[in-house]
Amino acid sequence: MPVPVGSVPSGPHGPTTFQKLKMGAMMGGSVGLIIGFIFGFTNIVRFGPGPNGMLRTLGQYMVGSAATFGFFMGIGTTIRTESSPIAAQAFASVNRRPFILPRQHQYPRSSGEQST
């Protein structure tokens, strides 16, 4: 069933806090995977794979780094989205559409100009 036109609130709508948490965790996880691959590969080349083998050691670096980056990026994104109502109202009042007032004041002419 279609939604009536008047029931949908107007204005810009952004993602919810939970969606921002997921987005931050996914971004942090992907960055963590890349950093974990680089750091893990460098350590395997320098010190050897160890008793777990090359792929398992590399995977441990990647998963650990992805989990850490994802956790902190998700938390940081969530904290950044929360704001006080006073700050939200101030932001909304500053970013509203400007309106033009009718011209009500006639500026006095300078002494050098002549009126016609």
DSSP file (Angstrom, degrees, kcal/mol; ACC not computed):
  #  RESIDUE AA STRUCTURE BP1 BP2  ACC     N-H-->O    O-->H-N    N-H-->O    O-->H-N    TCO  KAPPA ALPHA  PHI   PSI    X-CA   Y-CA   Z-CA
    1    1 A M              0   0    0      0, 0.0     2,-0.0     0, 0.0     0, 0.0   0.000 360.0 360.0 360.0 131.3    0.0    0.0    0.0
    2    2 A P        -     0   0    0      0, 0.0     3,-0.0     0, 0.0     0, 0.0  -0.320 360.0-114.4 -68.8 151.5    1.5    3.4   -0.9
    3    3 A V        -     0   0    0      1,-0.1     5,-0.1     2,-0.0     0, 0.0  -0.698  33.2-110.0 -86.1 132.8    2.3    5.8    1.8
    4    4 A P    >>  -     0   0    0      0, 0.0     3,-0.9     0, 0.0     4,-0.5  -0.289  25.3-120.7 -60.8 149.7    0.2    9.0    1.9
    5    5 A V  G >4 S+     0   0    0      1,-0.2     3,-0.8     2,-0.2    -2,-0.0   0.871 107.9  51.7 -62.2 -40.5    2.1   12.1    0.9
    6    6 A G  G 34 S+     0   0    0      1,-0.2    -1,-0.2     3,-0.0     4,-0.1   0.671  98.7  65.1 -74.2 -16.8    1.6   14.0    4.1
    7    7 A S  G <4 S+     0   0    0     -3,-0.9    -1,-0.2     2,-0.1    -2,-0.2   0.661  82.9  83.2 -84.7 -14.1    2.7   11.2    6.4
    8    8 A V  S << S-     0   0    0     -3,-0.8     2,-0.0    -4,-0.5     0, 0.0  -0.791  86.3-122.6 -89.3 122.0    6.4   11.2    5.2
    9    9 A P        -     0   0    0      0, 0.0     2,-0.1     0, 0.0    -2,-0.1  -0.353  26.7-131.1 -64.3 143.0    8.4   13.9    7.0
   10   10 A S        +     0   0    0     -4,-0.1    -4,-0.0     2,-0.0     0, 0.0  -0.468  60.4  57.4 -90.9 165.5   10.0   16.4    4.7
   11   11 A G  S    S-     0   0    0     -2,-0.1     2,-0.2     2,-0.1     0, 0.0  -0.325  94.6 -36.8 104.4 172.5   13.6   17.5    4.8
   12   12 A P        -     0   0    0      0, 0.0     2,-0.4     0, 0.0    -2,-0.0  -0.457  54.1-164.4 -72.6 137.8   16.9   15.8    4.5
   13   13 A H        -     0   0    0     -2,-0.2     3,-0.1    -4,-0.0    -2,-0.1  -0.982   5.4-170.1-123.1 133.6   17.1   12.4    6.2
   14   14 A G        -     0   0    0     -2,-0.4     2,-0.0     1,-0.2     0, 0.0  -0.507  36.6 -68.2-111.2-178.1   20.4   10.7    7.0
   15   15 A P        -     0   0    0      0, 0.0    -1,-0.2     0, 0.0     2,-0.0  -0.320  54.7-106.0 -69.5 155.7   21.3    7.2    8.2
   16   16 A T     >  -     0   0    0      1,-0.1     4,-2.0    -3,-0.1     5,-0.1  -0.199  32.5-102.7 -73.4 171.8   20.5    6.1   11.7
   17   17 A T  H  > S+     0   0    0      1,-0.2     4,-2.2     2,-0.2     5,-0.1   0.892 123.1  51.5 -64.4 -39.8   23.1    5.8   14.4
   18   18 A F  H  > S+     0   0    0      2,-0.2     4,-2.4     1,-0.2    -1,-0.2   0.897 108.8  50.7 -65.5 -39.2   23.1    2.0   14.1
   19   19 A Q  H  > S+     0   0    0      1,-0.2     4,-2.4     2,-0.2    -1,-0.2   0.886 110.4  49.6 -64.9 -37.3   23.7    2.3   10.3
   20   20 A K  H  X S+     0   0    0     -4,-2.0     4,-2.5     2,-0.2    -2,-0.2   0.868 109.0  53.0 -67.8 -35.7   26.6    4.7   11.0
   21   21 A L  H  X S+     0   0    0     -4,-2.2     4,-2.3     2,-0.2    -2,-0.2   0.931 111.5  45.5 -62.4 -46.3   28.0    2.3   13.5
   22   22 A K  H  X S+     0   0    0     -4,-2.4     4,-2.5     2,-0.2    -2,-0.2   0.912 112.9  50.3 -63.7 -42.1   27.9   -0.5   10.9
   23   23 A M  H  X S+     0   0    0     -4,-2.4     4,-2.3     1,-0.2    -2,-0.2   0.911 111.8  47.3 -64.2 -42.4   29.4    1.7    8.2
   24   24 A G  H  X S+     0   0    0     -4,-2.5     4,-2.6     2,-0.2    50,-0.3   0.892 112.3  50.0 -64.9 -40.1   32.2    2.8   10.5
   25   25 A A  H  X S+     0   0    0     -4,-2.3     4,-2.4    48,-0.2    -2,-0.2   0.885 111.6  48.3 -66.7 -38.2   32.9   -0.8   11.5
   26   26 A M  H  X S+     0   0    0     -4,-2.5     4,-2.2     2,-0.2    -2,-0.2   0.907 113.1  47.1 -69.3 -40.3   33.0   -1.9    7.9
   27   27 A M  H  X S+     0   0    0     -4,-2.3     4,-2.2     2,-0.2    -2,-0.2   0.936 115.1  46.0 -64.6 -45.2   35.3    0.9    6.9
   28   28 A G  H  X S+     0   0    0     -4,-2.6     4,-2.6    42,-0.2    42,-0.4   0.872 111.7  52.8 -64.5 -37.0   37.6    0.2    9.8
   29   29 A G  H  X S+     0   0    0     -4,-2.4     4,-2.2    40,-0.3    -1,-0.2   0.897 109.6  47.5 -65.6 -40.5   37.6   -3.5    9.1
   30   30 A S  H  X S+     0   0    0     -4,-2.2     4,-1.8     2,-0.2    -2,-0.2   0.904 114.1  46.7 -68.9 -39.4   38.6   -3.0    5.5
   31   31 A V  H  X S+     0   0    0     -4,-2.2     4,-2.7     1,-0.2     5,-0.2   0.914 112.1  52.3 -65.0 -41.0   41.4   -0.7    6.5
   32   32 A G  H  X S+     0   0    0     -4,-2.6     4,-2.8    34,-0.2    34,-0.3   0.865 106.0  53.7 -63.1 -37.1   42.4   -3.1    9.2
   33   33 A L  H  X S+     0   0    0     -4,-2.2     4,-2.2     2,-0.2    -1,-0.2   0.930 111.6  44.9 -62.0 -44.5   42.5   -6.0    6.7
   34   34 A I  H  X S+     0   0    0     -4,-1.8     4,-2.4     2,-0.2    -2,-0.2   0.936 115.8  45.4 -66.5 -46.2   44.9   -4.1    4.4
   35   35 A I  H  X S+     0   0    0     -4,-2.7     4,-2.9     1,-0.2     5,-0.3   0.899 112.9  51.8 -64.3 -40.0   47.1   -2.9    7.3
   36   36 A G  H  X S+     0   0    0     -4,-2.8     4,-2.8    -5,-0.2     5,-0.3   0.882 109.2  50.2 -63.7 -38.2   47.1   -6.4    8.7
   37   37 A F  H  X S+     0   0    0     -4,-2.2     4,-2.6    -5,-0.2     5,-0.3   0.944 114.1  44.0 -64.3 -46.9   48.2   -7.9    5.4
   38   38 A I  H  X S+     0   0    0     -4,-2.4     4,-2.1     2,-0.2    -2,-0.2   0.949 119.2  41.8 -64.0 -48.9   51.0   -5.4    5.0
   39   39 A F  H  X S+     0   0    0     -4,-2.9     4,-2.2     2,-0.2    -2,-0.2   0.914 117.4  47.3 -66.5 -43.6   52.2   -5.7    8.6
   40   40 A G  H  X S+     0   0    0     -4,-2.8     4,-2.4    -5,-0.3    -2,-0.2   0.918 112.4  48.6 -64.8 -43.9   51.8   -9.5    8.7
   41   41 A F  H  X S+     0   0    0     -4,-2.6     4,-2.3    -5,-0.3    -1,-0.2   0.905 111.4  50.9 -62.9 -41.1   53.5  -10.0    5.3
   42   42 A T  H  X S+     0   0    0     -4,-2.1     4,-2.2    -5,-0.3    -1,-0.2   0.920 112.1  46.3 -62.7 -43.4   56.4   -7.8    6.4
   43   43 A N  H  X S+     0   0    0     -4,-2.2     4,-3.1     2,-0.2     5,-0.4   0.860 111.0  52.2 -69.1 -34.8   56.8   -9.8    9.7
   44   44 A I  H  X S+     0   0    0     -4,-2.4     4,-1.8     2,-0.2    -1,-0.2   0.912 111.9  46.5 -66.0 -41.1   56.6  -13.1    7.9
   45   45 A V  H  < S+     0   0    0     -4,-2.3    -2,-0.2    -5,-0.2    -1,-0.2   0.907 119.6  40.4 -66.3 -40.8   59.4  -12.1    5.5
   46   46 A R  H  < S+     0   0    0     -4,-2.2    -2,-0.2    -5,-0.2    -3,-0.2   0.923 133.9  15.9 -74.8 -44.9   61.5  -10.7    8.3
   47   47 A F  H  < S-     0   0    0     -4,-3.1    -3,-0.2     1,-0.2    -2,-0.2   0.486 105.8-110.7-114.3  -5.2   61.1  -13.4   11.0
   48   48 A G     <  -     0   0    0     -4,-1.8    -1,-0.2    -5,-0.4    -3,-0.1  -0.082  37.1 -76.8  91.4 163.3   59.6  -16.4    9.2
   49   49 A P        -     0   0    0      0, 0.0     3,-0.5     0, 0.0    -1,-0.1   0.715  62.8-147.6 -75.0 -20.6   56.1  -17.9    9.5
   50   50 A G    >   -     0   0    0      1,-0.2     3,-1.0    -3,-0.2     7,-0.1  -0.328  47.1 -42.3  81.7-169.3   56.6  -19.6   12.8
   51   51 A P  T 3  S+     0   0    0      0, 0.0    -1,-0.2     0, 0.0     3,-0.1   0.688 131.4  61.3 -72.3 -18.0   55.0  -22.9   13.9
   52   52 A N  T 3  S-     0   0    0     -3,-0.5     4,-0.4     1,-0.2    -2,-0.1   0.611 106.2-117.9 -85.1 -11.8   51.5  -22.0   12.5
   53   53 A G    <>  -     0   0    0     -3,-1.0     4,-1.7     3,-0.1    -1,-0.2  -0.163  31.3 -73.8  92.0 167.5   52.6  -21.7    8.9
   54   54 A M  H  > S+     0   0    0      2,-0.2     4,-2.5     1,-0.2     5,-0.2   0.941 124.6  44.4 -69.8 -49.3   52.5  -18.7    6.5
   55   55 A L  H  > S+     0   0    0      1,-0.2     4,-2.6     2,-0.2    -1,-0.2   0.896 114.9  47.6 -67.4 -40.2   48.7  -18.5    5.8
   56   56 A R  H  > S+     0   0    0     -4,-0.4     4,-2.2     2,-0.2    -1,-0.2   0.919 113.7  47.8 -67.8 -41.1   47.5  -19.0    9.3
   57   57 A T  H  X S+     0   0    0     -4,-1.7     4,-1.9     2,-0.2    -2,-0.2   0.928 113.7  47.1 -63.3 -44.8   50.0  -16.4   10.7
   58   58 A L  H  X S+     0   0    0     -4,-2.5     4,-2.4     1,-0.2    -2,-0.2   0.903 111.6  51.8 -63.3 -41.5   49.0  -13.9    8.0
   59   59 A G  H  X S+     0   0    0     -4,-2.6     4,-3.0     1,-0.2     5,-0.3   0.879 106.9  53.0 -62.8 -38.6   45.4  -14.5    8.7
   60   60 A Q  H  X S+     0   0    0     -4,-2.2     4,-2.2     2,-0.2     5,-0.2   0.909 110.4  47.4 -64.7 -41.1   45.8  -13.9   12.4
   61   61 A Y  H  X S+     0   0    0     -4,-1.9     4,-2.2     2,-0.2     5,-0.2   0.935 115.1  46.2 -62.1 -45.4   47.5  -10.6   11.7
   62   62 A M  H  X S+     0   0    0     -4,-2.4     4,-2.5   -26,-0.2   -26,-0.2   0.928 115.1  44.3 -66.7 -45.7   44.8   -9.6    9.2
   63   63 A V  H  X S+     0   0    0     -4,-3.0     4,-2.6     2,-0.2     5,-0.2   0.911 114.7  49.2 -67.9 -41.6   41.8  -10.6   11.4
   64   64 A G  H  X S+     0   0    0     -4,-2.2     4,-2.0    -5,-0.3    -1,-0.2   0.916 114.5  44.6 -63.5 -42.7   43.3   -9.1   14.6
   65   65 A S  H  X S+     0   0    0     -4,-2.2     4,-2.7    -5,-0.2     5,-0.3   0.901 113.6  50.3 -68.4 -40.9   44.0   -5.8   12.9
   66   66 A A  H  X S+     0   0    0     -4,-2.5     4,-2.6   -34,-0.3   -34,-0.2   0.908 111.3  48.7 -64.6 -41.4   40.6   -5.7   11.1
   67   67 A A  H  X S+     0   0    0     -4,-2.6     4,-2.2     2,-0.2    -1,-0.2   0.914 114.3  45.7 -64.9 -41.9   38.8   -6.4   14.4
   68   68 A T  H  X S+     0   0    0     -4,-2.0     4,-2.2    -5,-0.2     5,-0.2   0.955 116.9  42.7 -66.9 -50.0   40.7   -3.7   16.3
   69   69 A F  H  X S+     0   0    0     -4,-2.7     4,-2.5     1,-0.2   -40,-0.3   0.915 115.6  50.2 -62.4 -43.1   40.3   -1.0   13.5
   70   70 A G  H  X S+     0   0    0     -4,-2.6     4,-2.2   -42,-0.4   -42,-0.2   0.899 110.2  49.9 -63.7 -41.3   36.7   -1.9   13.0
   71   71 A F  H  X S+     0   0    0     -4,-2.2     4,-2.3    -5,-0.2    -2,-0.2   0.957 115.6  40.8 -62.1 -51.5   35.8   -1.7   16.7
   72   72 A F  H  X S+     0   0    0     -4,-2.2     4,-2.5     1,-0.2    -2,-0.2   0.854 115.1  50.8 -71.2 -33.5   37.4    1.7   17.2
   73   73 A M  H  X S+     0   0    0     -4,-2.5     4,-2.3    -5,-0.2   -48,-0.2   0.891 111.3  49.3 -69.8 -37.9   36.2    3.1   13.9
   74   74 A G  H  X S+     0   0    0     -4,-2.2     4,-2.0   -50,-0.3    -2,-0.2   0.922 113.6  45.6 -64.8 -43.8   32.6    2.0   14.8
   75   75 A I  H  X S+     0   0    0     -4,-2.3     4,-2.6     2,-0.2     5,-0.2   0.921 113.3  50.2 -64.1 -44.0   32.8    3.5   18.2
   76   76 A G  H  X S+     0   0    0     -4,-2.5     4,-1.9     1,-0.2    -2,-0.2   0.882 110.4  49.4 -62.9 -38.9   34.3    6.7   16.9
   77   77 A T  H  X S+     0   0    0     -4,-2.3     4,-1.1     2,-0.2    -1,-0.2   0.893 112.2  48.5 -67.1 -39.2   31.6    7.0   14.2
   78   78 A T  H  X S+     0   0    0     -4,-2.0     4,-1.0     1,-0.2     3,-0.4   0.920 111.9  48.0 -67.2 -43.8   28.9    6.5   16.8
   79   79 A I  H  < S+     0   0    0     -4,-2.6     3,-0.4     1,-0.2    -1,-0.2   0.887 109.1  54.9 -63.8 -37.6   30.3    9.0   19.3
   80   80 A R  H  < S+     0   0    0     -4,-1.9    -1,-0.2    -5,-0.2    -2,-0.2   0.789 104.6  53.9 -68.1 -27.2   30.7   11.6   16.5
   81   81 A T  H  < S+     0   0    0     -4,-1.1     2,-0.4    -3,-0.4    -1,-0.2   0.747  89.3  88.2 -81.0 -23.3   27.0   11.3   15.5
   82   82 A E     <  +     0   0    0     -4,-1.0     2,-0.3    -3,-0.4    -4,-0.0  -0.609  55.3 163.2 -80.0 131.0   25.6   12.0   19.0
   83   83 A S        -     0   0    0     -2,-0.4    -2,-0.0     3,-0.0    -3,-0.0  -0.951  40.0 -96.9-141.8 162.7   25.1   15.7   19.7
   84   84 A S     >  -     0   0    0     -2,-0.3     4,-2.2     1,-0.1     5,-0.2  -0.438  32.7-118.9 -76.5 153.8   23.2   17.8   22.2
   85   85 A P  H  > S+     0   0    0      0, 0.0     4,-2.3     0, 0.0     5,-0.2   0.836 114.6  56.8 -61.5 -31.3   19.8   19.2   21.2
   86   86 A I  H  > S+     0   0    0      2,-0.2     4,-2.2     1,-0.2     5,-0.2   0.922 108.6  45.5 -66.4 -43.4   21.2   22.7   21.7
   87   87 A A  H  > S+     0   0    0      2,-0.2     4,-2.4     1,-0.2    -1,-0.2   0.891 112.8  50.8 -67.3 -38.5   24.0   22.1   19.2
   88   88 A A  H  X S+     0   0    0     -4,-2.2     4,-2.2     2,-0.2    -2,-0.2   0.901 111.7  47.5 -65.1 -40.0   21.5   20.5   16.7
   89   89 A Q  H  X S+     0   0    0     -4,-2.3     4,-2.2     2,-0.2    -2,-0.2   0.890 112.2  49.6 -68.7 -38.6   19.1   23.4   17.0
   90   90 A A  H  X S+     0   0    0     -4,-2.2     4,-1.9     2,-0.2    -2,-0.2   0.902 111.4  49.3 -65.8 -40.1   22.0   25.9   16.5
   91   91 A F  H  X S+     0   0    0     -4,-2.4     4,-1.9     1,-0.2    -2,-0.2   0.911 111.6  49.0 -64.0 -42.3   23.2   24.0   13.5
   92   92 A A  H  < S+     0   0    0     -4,-2.2    -2,-0.2     1,-0.2    -1,-0.2   0.886 111.0  49.5 -65.8 -38.6   19.7   24.0   12.0
   93   93 A S  H >< S+     0   0    0     -4,-2.2     3,-0.7     1,-0.2    -1,-0.2   0.851 111.9  48.3 -71.3 -32.2   19.2   27.7   12.5
   94   94 A V  H 3< S+     0   0    0     -4,-1.9    -1,-0.2     1,-0.2    -2,-0.2   0.864 114.6  45.6 -73.0 -35.0   22.5   28.6   10.9
   95   95 A N  T 3< S+     0   0    0     -4,-1.9    -1,-0.2    -5,-0.2    -2,-0.2   0.137  84.9 119.7 -98.7  20.3   21.9   26.4    7.9
   96   96 A R  S <  S-     0   0    0     -3,-0.7    -3,-0.0     1,-0.1    -4,-0.0  -0.364  77.5 -82.8 -78.3 165.9   18.3   27.4    7.1
   97   97 A R        -     0   0    0      1,-0.1    -1,-0.1    -2,-0.1     2,-0.1  -0.454  48.4-119.5 -67.3 135.7   17.4   29.0    3.8
   98   98 A P        -     0   0    0      0, 0.0     2,-0.4     0, 0.0    -1,-0.1  -0.435  25.3-152.5 -73.3 151.3   18.0   32.7    3.7
   99   99 A F        -     0   0    0     -2,-0.1     2,-0.5     0, 0.0     0, 0.0  -0.927  10.5-128.0-123.6 153.5   15.1   35.0    3.2
  100  100 A I        -     0   0    0     -2,-0.4     3,-0.0     3,-0.0     0, 0.0  -0.867  17.9-148.3-104.8 125.6   15.1   38.4    1.6
  101  101 A L        -     0   0    0     -2,-0.5     3,-0.0     1,-0.1     2,-0.0  -0.632  28.2-102.4 -87.5 148.5   13.5   41.3    3.5
  102  102 A P        -     0   0    0      0, 0.0     2,-0.5     0, 0.0    -1,-0.1  -0.379  44.5 -96.8 -66.7 151.1   11.9   44.1    1.5
  103  103 A R        +     0   0    0      1,-0.2     3,-0.1    -3,-0.0    -3,-0.0  -0.569  54.7 159.1 -72.9 120.4   14.0   47.3    1.3
  104  104 A Q        +     0   0    0     -2,-0.5     2,-0.5     1,-0.1    -1,-0.2   0.550  49.9  69.3-117.8 -14.6   12.7   49.6    4.1
  105  105 A H        -     0   0    0      2,-0.0     2,-0.6     0, 0.0    -1,-0.1  -0.923  61.4-152.9-117.0 129.7   15.6   52.0    4.6
  106  106 A Q        -     0   0    0     -2,-0.5     3,-0.1    -3,-0.1    -3,-0.0  -0.885  22.7-135.0 -96.6 119.6   16.7   54.7    2.2
  107  107 A Y        -     0   0    0     -2,-0.6     2,-0.1     1,-0.1    -2,-0.0  -0.512  26.5-107.8 -73.1 140.0   20.4   55.4    2.7
  108  108 A P        -     0   0    0      0, 0.0     2,-0.1     0, 0.0    -1,-0.1  -0.382  35.2-112.1 -67.5 145.5   21.2   59.2    2.8
  109  109 A R        -     0   0    0      1,-0.1     6,-0.0    -2,-0.1     2,-0.0  -0.436  33.8-105.1 -74.9 151.4   23.0   60.5   -0.2
  110  110 A S    >   -     0   0    0     -2,-0.1     3,-1.2     1,-0.1    -1,-0.1  -0.336  31.4-109.1 -72.7 162.7   26.6   61.6    0.2
  111  111 A S  T 3  S+     0   0    0      1,-0.3    -1,-0.1    -2,-0.0    -2,-0.1   0.736 114.9  59.5 -68.0 -22.4   27.2   65.4    0.2
  112  112 A G  T 3  S+     0   0    0      2,-0.1    -1,-0.3     0, 0.0     2,-0.2   0.666  90.1  85.0 -81.3 -15.4   28.9   65.3   -3.2
  113  113 A E    <   -     0   0    0     -3,-1.2     2,-0.4     1,-0.0    -4,-0.0  -0.603  68.2-144.0 -89.5 147.5   25.9   63.8   -5.1
  114  114 A Q        -     0   0    0     -2,-0.2     2,-0.3     2,-0.0    -4,-0.1  -0.873  16.9-124.2-107.2 142.9   23.1   66.0   -6.4
  115  115 A S              0   0    0     -2,-0.4     0, 0.0     1,-0.1     0, 0.0  -0.624 360.0 360.0 -84.2 144.3   19.6   64.8   -6.4
  116  116 A T              0   0    0     -2,-0.3    -1,-0.1     0, 0.0    -2,-0.0   0.408 360.0 360.0-108.4 360.0   17.7   64.8   -9.7
